[in-house]
Amino acid sequence: MSGEYVVLRGATALALPLRKGQAMEIEFVQGEDFLINWTASDIEEVWFEAKISKNEKFVILESSDPQVGERLVGLLNTALEMNPEFLTEKGTYNCDCRIMFERHWGWGTSSTLISNLSWWARIDPYEFNRRVGSGSGYDIACARAESAILFRLTGEGPDVEPVDLFPWFHHHLLFVYLGRKADTEEEIKKFKMRGPKLGEAVGEISEISELLYQTRNLEEFIDGLQRHEDIMSELLGKPAVGKTLFPDFRGAVKSLGAWGGDFVLAASTGSEHMNRDYFTGKGYPVHFNWDEIIL
């Protein structure tokens, strides 16, 4: 919800776990050979299947998408490096991964997979995430959180603080799908390459994160979202999505996650019905209120 990118430089991020996540079920059948049958699906279809073997390392035997298959065995081999006792018993492992939403929405599909694999392999999810990606780990924390969290990176590792967040004005908030997929890993790399002089931005973003979960005032909440967008726009050298796509929206529109990507959070003093009509009229008919998706 806040702190994207600059959380990597020590800012406090406010993050919201979702009601809909990713489940992984494993059925084991003893045998003489080692085989993983991997199936991945969302609410619409099975979108990936693979057969994986293991000797000293995991290798793909066949897959419906070679690129996804290589990414998957890379994760499995990293887990094996971290825990050499991971999957030592021969047999067939039928792994069924089910995403409880349309996978194109984003919503932490990679982070929930990393979390589930960490659980299965009995390894530290934050260290696992550090080895396979470049993100801060806030989404790893969200994968098993039961409430909103404040997330910070410290010299001793991630600091995760559960907070109580259920704004009375939640019916003035709308999560809108833009359908403009952004590659989080790629955007993080670009941010790091820019090497911006953050100056006071880290402290300002941290203050906004605290404000967003503490305030009971809708106008103050809207102002905090807008200030966050203005700061990030300057740091990233990009125009805020609210100014490019929704300049006539009477409120604040804040990017969530990779900037300009999957979803935005819209807040205004108008009713939920008015906000839904506005975004549908702009060509963005997929949107959710707080109760529909926030845990």
C-alpha positions in Angstrom: 0.0 0.0 0.0 3.0 2.3 0.6 6.7 2.3 0.6 7.4 0.6 -2.7 10.9 0.8 -3.9 12.2 3.0 -1.1 11.6 0.1 1.4 14.8 -1.2 -0.1 16.6 1.8 1.4 15.1 1.5 4.9 11.7 3.2 4.5 8.8 1.7 6.4 6.2 0.1 4.1 2.5 -0.5 4.9 1.4 -3.7 3.4 -2.0 -5.4 3.2 -2.5 -9.2 2.9 -5.3 -10.4 0.6 -8.1 -12.8 1.2 -7.2 -14.6 -2.0 -3.9 -16.4 -2.2 -2.2 -19.5 -3.5 -2.5 -23.0 -2.1 -0.1 -25.9 -2.7 -1.1 -29.5 -2.0 1.4 -32.3 -2.3 0.6 -36.0 -2.6 3.4 -38.5 -2.2 3.5 -42.0 -3.5 6.5 -44.2 -2.8 8.4 -45.7 -5.7 11.8 -46.5 -7.2 12.2 -43.4 -9.2 12.2 -39.7 -8.2 9.5 -37.7 -10.1 7.6 -34.4 -9.4 4.3 -33.9 -11.3 3.7 -30.2 -11.1 0.4 -28.5 -12.0 -0.4 -24.8 -11.7 -3.9 -23.4 -12.2 -5.9 -20.3 -11.5 -9.7 -19.8 -11.3 -10.0 -20.2 -15.1 -7.7 -23.0 -16.2 -4.6 -25.1 -15.7 -1.9 -22.8 -17.1 1.3 -24.8 -16.5 2.3 -28.4 -16.2 5.7 -30.0 -15.8 7.5 -33.3 -15.0 10.6 -32.9 -12.9 13.3 -35.4 -12.0 16.0 -35.3 -9.3 19.4 -36.8 -9.1 22.0 -34.5 -7.6 19.8 -31.6 -8.8 16.3 -31.1 -10.1 15.9 -31.1 -13.9 13.0 -30.6 -16.2 11.9 -33.7 -18.1 9.0 -31.9 -19.9 6.9 -28.8 -19.4 4.2 -26.8 -21.1 6.3 -23.6 -20.9 10.1 -24.0 -20.9 10.7 -20.5 -19.5 8.4 -21.1 -16.5 9.9 -24.6 -16.1 13.4 -23.2 -15.9 12.3 -20.7 -13.3 10.7 -23.4 -11.2 13.7 -25.8 -11.2 15.8 -22.8 -10.3 13.7 -22.3 -7.2 13.7 -26.0 -6.3 17.5 -26.2 -6.7 18.0 -23.1 -4.5 15.8 -24.7 -1.9 17.9 -27.8 -2.2 21.1 -25.8 -1.7 19.7 -24.3 1.5 18.5 -27.6 2.8 20.2 -30.7 1.3 17.7 -32.9 3.1 14.8 -31.5 1.0 13.0 -34.3 -0.8 15.4 -37.2 -0.2 12.8 -40.0 -0.4 12.2 -41.6 -3.8 8.8 -41.7 -5.2 6.3 -39.5 -7.0 5.4 -36.1 -5.7 2.1 -34.7 -7.2 2.2 -31.0 -6.5 -0.9 -29.0 -7.2 -0.6 -25.2 -7.0 -3.9 -23.3 -7.2 -4.1 -19.5 -7.4 -7.5 -18.3 -6.2 -7.8 -15.5 -8.7 -6.8 -14.6 -12.2 -3.0 -15.0 -12.3 -2.7 -12.0 -14.6 -3.8 -9.7 -11.7 -0.4 -10.2 -10.0 -1.3 -10.2 -6.3 2.0 -11.8 -5.2 1.9 -15.0 -7.2 5.7 -15.3 -7.1 6.0 -14.4 -3.4 3.3 -16.9 -2.3 5.0 -19.6 -4.3 8.3 -18.7 -2.5 6.5 -18.8 0.8 4.9 -22.2 0.1 8.2 -23.7 -1.2 10.0 -22.4 1.9 7.4 -24.0 4.1 7.7 -27.3 2.2 11.6 -27.3 2.2 11.8 -26.0 5.8 14.0 -23.0 4.9 14.0 -19.4 5.8 11.7 -17.6 3.4 13.5 -14.3 3.6 16.9 -15.8 2.8 15.3 -17.8 0.0 13.7 -14.7 -1.4 17.1 -12.9 -1.2 18.8 -15.6 -3.2 16.2 -15.8 -5.9 15.1 -12.2 -6.3 15.8 -8.6 -5.6 12.7 -7.5 -3.6 12.6 -6.4 0.0 10.6 -9.3 1.3 7.6 -7.4 2.3 5.4 -9.5 0.1 6.9 -12.6 1.7 5.8 -11.3 5.0 2.3 -10.7 3.6 2.1 -14.3 2.4 1.5 -15.6 5.9 0.3 -12.4 7.7 -3.2 -12.3 9.2 -3.4 -8.5 9.3 -1.9 -5.4 7.9 1.8 -5.0 8.6 4.4 -2.3 8.9 7.6 -3.7 7.2 11.2 -2.4 7.6 14.6 -3.7 6.5 17.1 -3.4 9.3 20.7 -4.4 9.7 19.5 -7.5 11.5 16.9 -8.4 8.8 13.2 -7.8 8.2 11.2 -6.2 11.0 7.5 -7.1 10.7 5.0 -5.3 12.9 1.3 -6.4 12.7 -1.1 -3.4 12.9 -4.8 -3.1 13.2 -6.1 -1.4 10.0 -9.8 -1.2 9.1 -10.5 2.4 8.1 -14.1 3.5 8.8 -14.0 5.2 5.4 -13.1 1.9 3.6 -16.2 2.2 1.4 -14.5 5.3 -0.2 -11.6 3.1 -1.3 -11.4 1.1 -4.5 -8.8 -1.2 -5.9 -8.7 -0.9 -9.7 -7.1 -3.3 -12.2 -5.3 -1.5 -15.0 -4.2 -4.5 -17.0 -0.8 -2.9 -17.5 1.5 -5.7 -16.3 4.8 -4.5 -14.9 7.7 -6.8 -14.2 8.5 -6.1 -10.5 12.0 -7.6 -10.7 12.8 -5.5 -13.7 11.4 -2.3 -12.2 13.5 -2.9 -9.0 16.6 -3.3 -11.1 15.9 0.0 -12.9 15.4 1.7 -9.5 18.7 0.5 -8.2 20.5 1.5 -11.4 19.2 5.0 -11.2 20.9 5.4 -7.8 18.7 8.3 -6.8 19.7 10.6 -4.0 16.8 9.9 -1.7 17.5 12.7 0.6 14.5 13.1 3.0 12.3 10.8 0.9 12.9 7.7 3.1 11.7 9.5 6.2 8.8 11.2 4.4 7.5 7.9 3.0 7.9 6.2 6.5 5.8 9.0 8.0 3.1 8.6 5.3 3.0 4.8 6.0 2.4 5.6 9.7 -0.2 8.2 8.8 -2.2 5.9 6.4 -2.9 3.3 9.1 -3.3 5.7 12.0 -5.6 8.4 10.5 -9.3 8.4 11.0 -9.8 11.2 8.6 -10.6 10.5 4.9 -9.2 13.8 3.6 -6.0 13.2 5.4 -5.7 9.7 4.0 -6.3 11.0 0.5 -3.7 13.7 1.0 -1.2 11.1 2.2 -1.7 8.9 -0.9 -1.2 11.9 -3.1 2.0 13.1 -1.3 3.3 9.5 -1.7 2.7 9.6 -5.4 4.3 13.0 -5.8 7.4 11.8 -4.0 7.7 8.6 -6.0 7.1 10.4 -9.3 10.1 12.7 -8.6 12.3 9.8 -7.5 11.5 7.6 -10.4 11.3 10.3 -13.0 7.9 9.1 -14.1 4.5 10.9 -14.2 2.1 9.5 -11.6 -0.6 7.2 -13.1 -3.4 9.4 -11.7 -2.1 12.4 -13.7 -1.7 10.4 -16.9 -4.8 8.2 -16.9 -7.3 9.8 -14.5 -6.6 13.6 -14.4 -10.2 14.4 -13.7 -10.7 12.0 -10.8 -11.7 13.9 -7.7 -9.4 12.2 -5.2 -6.1 10.3 -5.2 -5.0 7.4 -7.4 -2.0 5.5 -6.1 0.1 2.9 -7.8 0.4 -0.4 -6.0 3.6 -2.5 -6.3 5.6 -2.0 -9.5 4.8 1.5 -10.6 2.1 1.9 -13.2 1.4 -1.9 -13.2 -1.4 -4.2 -12.2 -3.5 -2.3 -9.6 -4.1 1.1 -8.2 -5.8 2.3 -5.0 -8.3 5.0 -5.6 -9.7 7.1 -2.8 -12.2 9.9 -2.9 -15.0 11.5 -0.9 -17.5 10.2 -3.5 -19.5 7.0 -3.0 -18.4 3.6 -4.0 -21.0 3.5 -6.7 -19.7 6.8 -8.1 -16.1 5.6 -8.1 -17.0 2.3 -9.8 -19.0 4.1 -12.5 -16.0 6.5 -13.1 -13.4 3.7 -13.6 -15.8 1.5 -15.6 -16.5 4.5 -17.8 -12.8 5.0 -18.3 -12.4 1.4 -19.6 -11.3 -0.3 -16.4 -14.3 -2.5 -15.3 -12.4 -4.8 -12.9 -12.3 -3.3 -9.4 -12.8 -4.4 -5.8 -13.8 -2.8 -2.6 -12.0 -3.3 0.7 -14.2 -6.1 2.0 -13.9 -8.1 -1.2 -10.1 -8.6 -1.2 -8.4 -7.3 2.0 -7.8 -9.9 4.8 
